[in-house]
Amino acid sequence: MDPQPSPHPSRRPPTPVLRALRLCLHLLMAGLLVLAAAGADSAAGSALAVVTGAVYAAGSYLPSVRSSQRAAAVWLAVLGASWLALLWLTPEALWVAFPLYFLQLHLLPVRWSLPVVALTAGAAILSFVGHGAALNPGVFIGPLLGGAVAVATVLGYQALYRESERRRRLIEELIATRAELAAAERHAGTLAERERLAREIHDTLAQGLSSIQLLLRAAERALPPGSPAAGHIDRARQAAQDNLAEARRFVRALSPPDLEHGSLAAALERLCEPGAAPESGVYERSGGPRVRFSVSGTPVELPTPYEVALLRIAQSALANTVRHAGASRAEITLSFMDASVTLDVVDDGEGFEPASVRPSSDGGFGLPAMRSRAESLGGMFTVESAPGQGTAVAVSLPLPAGA
């Protein structure tokens, strides 16, 4: 039999230690049955020792005994009855009680196994006395001590096994959590690289193509009417225009997922909803401040880098509010004016000294990073705060010509 508790077997293959324990149990049972058969005074005793061995071997190979508590109880009852009959014929069979202790403790629940072990020890003692042995302390101590050792061994092993399983599950959870964290970091890195590429394409390739288009239009106007070169310049200008449209499509494709399903205002409004998680799950705002979003002025279509910068600054400012401010309310306002667009994030939290802020060591979206985003687009970034007076973050970006 498998020394592991069989009614609830592990799905993992047995370890070398378990296999060794199972082999030792088989050898112990076989040796004691051989001893009982040799000590029997009749052929019936020897035959009954063989029958008991056959019942034991059958249970060792029946899958139902290892998987069903009912089947295990039936098998133990048959094995116990065979042992009691053998015990009646020969006193040498009492030693078989010791492997029976282990089987009963492994296969039965504790509330049943302990009484059954006690009954088995009592049967061994009665058999010893019934076969004419002199009464002495050893008659009682031997079976009882063997039962106590078996109980301590099995219950101790089961406790160690449960602890081992708990540690194994904990290690598996830690490995899974580390894999999830690595995936989240890769996702955040991918988003950051997409944003960088979008800015690079917008600031270099798209701007260059736009300048080429303007220069070609100026050259076309400077040529005399009917000039043969005018057709070539027109085709070159059209090619520049087509490539500029393609570059803008690339920029839109590389924009953050928050902006893929609507405008900047819609993305900011979703950011203020309960349970929103800015910066790809940096925090969960349950129990945090109530956040309100509003738009002032007439919304206009903004270049993708503007939308990305304003969204990321709003995410970062709101994340700082939840992490550090201890605020009960916060408000995000997006304002469209004649020559600029402004984003304000205000909270009623604890406040701080802006002059004491240092660049983030992990390269995260702290105040210096927000300022860098705004200034890279020619904008202004300001922070107003004082201890106990809340915080106001404002960024203003100049609207491009034609917006």
N, C-alpha and C positions, 0 to 999 in steps of 0.2 A: 504494500500500500504506500501511497505517496504521503510522506510526513506532513505535507501542507494540508490545511483544512479542506477536505475534499468537497463538501457540499457547496463551497463557494470557491472553486479553483481559479487560480490565476490563468489568464490566457497566454502568459509568457511561457516558453519552454522551461523545464526545471533546471535549476543551476546544478553545478557539480556537487555542491554540498547536499542538496536535496536528493540527488540520485544516490549519493553515498549513504545517506540516512535510510533511504528506502531499501537499499541492498542490505544494510545491517539489520533492519527489521525482519526482512525475509530470512536471512541466515539465522537470526536468533530464534524465530518461530520454528524453522526447520530443525535446528539443533535440539530444541526443547521437546519437540514432538518425537524425534528419534530417541531421546532419553526416556520419554514416557513409554514408548513402544518397547524399548529394551527392558524397562522395569516392570512391565505388565506380567501378571502371573498366568494369563490365559491368552489364547489366540484371539478371543473377542476383544481384549484390551488392545492388542497390536493392530487388529483390523480397525478398531475405532480411532486409533491414533492416525492411521492412514486416511480414514474418512475426514477427520478433522483437518488434516493437511490439505485434502482435496477441496474442502469448503473454503479454506483460507485462500488457496491458489485461485479458485474460481472468482472470488471477490476481488482479487488483485488485478484481474484482467477484464472485469466487467465495467464498461464505461459508465453505466448507470449508477454504480456504487460510488464513483468519484464525482458524479454530477447531481445526484438526487439524494436529499436527506432521507426521504422515505425508504428508498432502495437500500441506503447504507444502514438504516435501522433494522430493516428486515434481515439483511445479511449478517449483521452483528448478532441478532437474535438467534439465527440458525447456528452461527459459529459458537455462540455462548452455550446453546443447548447441547451441541456436540461435545464441547469441552466439559460441561457438567457431567455428561454420561461417562466420559473418559475419566474424569476426576473420581467418579464413583467406583471405577474398576481399579485404579492405580493411584497411589499418593504422589508418584513422580509427576503427575499431570499438573500439580498445583503451581509448578514453576512457569507454566504457560500463562499464568495470570499476568506476568509482567509485560509481555508484548500486547496482551489484551488491553491493559491499562492505556497504552499509547493509542491503540486503535479507537477505543471508546472516546478518549479525549479529543482525538482529531476529527472523528466522524459525527459526533453528536454535539448539540448545543451545550453550553456550560451548565445550564439548569438541569439537563438530563445526564450529562456525562459524569458529573461529580457523584450523584447517587448511584449510578451504575458501577462506577469504580469502587465505591464503598461496598456494594453488594458482592462484587467480584472478590474483593479482599476477604469479606466475611465467608464466602463459599470456600475460599482456599483454606482459611483457618479451620472451619468446620470439617473439611475433608481431612486435614492433618490430624485433628483430634479423633475423627471417626475411624481412621485406620489404625488407631491404637497407640499413637505417639504420646509420650508423657507430656503432661502440662508443664510448661515453663515459659518465661517471658519471651523467649525467642520465637515460640509458636505464633504469638500475636504481633511481635515487633516486626518480623520479617515481611509478611504481606502488607501490613499497614505502612511500614517505612517505604517499601517499594512503590505503593500507591502514592504516597506523599511526594516521593522523588519524581514520579511520572507527572503528577499534577504540576509541580513547580517547573519541571522542564518544558512541558507542552505549553502551559500558559505563558511562561517567559519567552519561549520561542515565538508564540503568536503575537505577543506584545512587540517584540523586536521586528517581526515581519510587518506589522501594521505601521510601525514607525518608519521602516524602510520604504514601504509603499507611499507613505505621506511625503517623505523626502524626495522620492522619485517623481511624484506628481508635481511637487514644488519646483524641482529642477526643470521638468518639462514646461511648466508655466513660465519660468524665467527665460528659457530658451525661446519660447514663442513670443514673449514680450520683447526680448531683444531683437528678434526678427522683425516684429511690427515696428519697433523704433527705428531700425535700420531702413525699413521701407519708407517710413515717414520722412526720414532725413533725405533719402534719395529723391522722394517726391518734392520736398522743399527745395532741394538743390536744382532739380529739373525746372521748377517754376522760376527760380531766380535766374537760371541761365536763359530761359525763354524771354524774361523781361530784359535782360542785358542785351540779347540779340535784337529784340524789338527796338530798344533805344539806339543801338548802333546802326541798324538799318535806317531808322528814321533820321538820325542826326548826320549820317554820312551819305549813304547811297541815295535816299529819297531827296535830301536837300541838294545833293549834287545834280541829280537829274532835273529837279525843279529849276536850278540855276541855269543848266544847259538849255532848258526849254525857253527861259526868258531871254537868254543871249541869242538864241536862234530867231526868236520872234523879233528882237531888235535888229538883227542882221537882215532879216527879210524885209523890214520896213525901210532899211537904208538902201536896198538895191533899187535900181531904176526899174520902172514897170516893164514887164516882158522879158526881163533878164533870164537867160537859160539857167542860171544858178538858183533862181527862186524855187524851182521845182525840187531841186536836190535839198535845199534848206527846209522846204515844207515837209518832205519825206523824213528828214532827220528829226525835225521837231515832233512829227507824229510818232516816230519810234521812241523818242525820249518820253513823250506823254504816255505811251503804252507801257513802257518799262517803269515809269513812276507809279502808274496804277497798280502794276504787279507788285512793286515794292510795298505799297500801302496795303495790299492784300496780305503780304507776308507779315507785316506789322500787326494787322488785325488778328491773323491766325496765331501769333505768338503772344497775344494779350492774355491776362489772367483769366481762369475759368469763370470768376465772378462777373466778368464783363461780357462773357460770351452770350448771355441770355437776356440782355437788356442794356439800358443806359447806365451811366455812372450813378445817377440819382436812384435808380432801382437797386443797384448793388449796395449803395449806402443804406437804403431803407431796409434791405434784407439783413445788413450788418447789425441793425438796431433791434431786430426781432428777438424775443426771448429764446435762449438756447443757442443763439448764433455763436460761432467759434472762429473769431478772426485769426489770421495768420495760420491757416491750415490746421486748426485744432490746438492752438497754443493753450487755450483755456476754454472752460465751459461756464457760461455766465449765469447758471442757475443760482438764485440767491444773491446775485450781484446787483449793481445799480439799474434803475429803470432808465432806459435810453430813448430819447425822442429825436426824430429827424425832421428837418424842414428845409424847404428850398425857397429862396427869395430871388426876385428878378425873373427875366425871361431866359429859360434854358437855351443854350446854343450847342451845336455839335462841337465837341472838343477833339483835338488830335489824340490818338491812342496813348502816346507817352504822358500826356497831361492826365488822362483818366487813370492810367496805371499809377502815377505818382500820387494823385489825390486819394485814390482808394487805399494804397498801401500806407500812406500817412494816417488816414483815418483808422485803419486797422491797428496800427502800432500805437496811436494815441489812446484808443479805447482799451487796448490790451494793458497799457500802463495804468490806466484808470482802475481797471479791475484788479490788477496784481498789487498795486502799491497805494492807491489813493484812499481806499476804504469809503468810497463815495456811495450815496444813496440815489443820486440822480446825475445824469449826464445828458448833454445835448449836442447833436451834430448839425451844423448849418452849412449848406452849400449856397453861395451867393454869386449870381451872375450880374456883373456890372458892364458899363460901356467898354472898358478897355482891359478888364481883368476878371478872373474868377477866383473866389476866396472860399476857403474851407476853415470853419471854426469848430473846435472840439472843446467843450467847457464842462467841468464837473464841480461838485460841491465837496470834494474830498479834503484830505488832510493838508495838501499842498506841500511845497518844498522850496528850497533855495536853488533856482536854476543855475546859479554860478557854480554850485558844488557838483554838478553833473559831469561825469567823465565818460569818454567813449567806452562802449560796451566791449568787454574782452572777448566775447564770442562772436562779434561781428553782427549782432542782432539789430533789430530796427529800433534803436534807442533814439534819443533826441538828436545827437550828432548825425545819425544816418538820415533822419527825417529832414534835417536842415540841408544835408548834401543833396537829397533828391530835389528839394525845392530850388536850390541855387543852380543845379545842373540845367534847369529849364528857364533860368533867368528870373526866378521868383524870389520872394522874401518869406522867411520863416521866423516867427516870434513865439516866445513862451512867456506868459505872465503867471506868476505863482508866488505864494508866500506861505509859511507854515500856518495852518488853520484857516486859510482863505481860499482853498480850492485851486484849480489850475485852468488856464485858458491857453490852448494851442491854436495858432492861426497861420495859415499859409496862403499866400497870394501869388497867382501866376498871371503874367500878362497874356491877354488873348492874342493869338497870331492874327496877322492881317487877313481880312476876309472871313474871319470866324463870326 
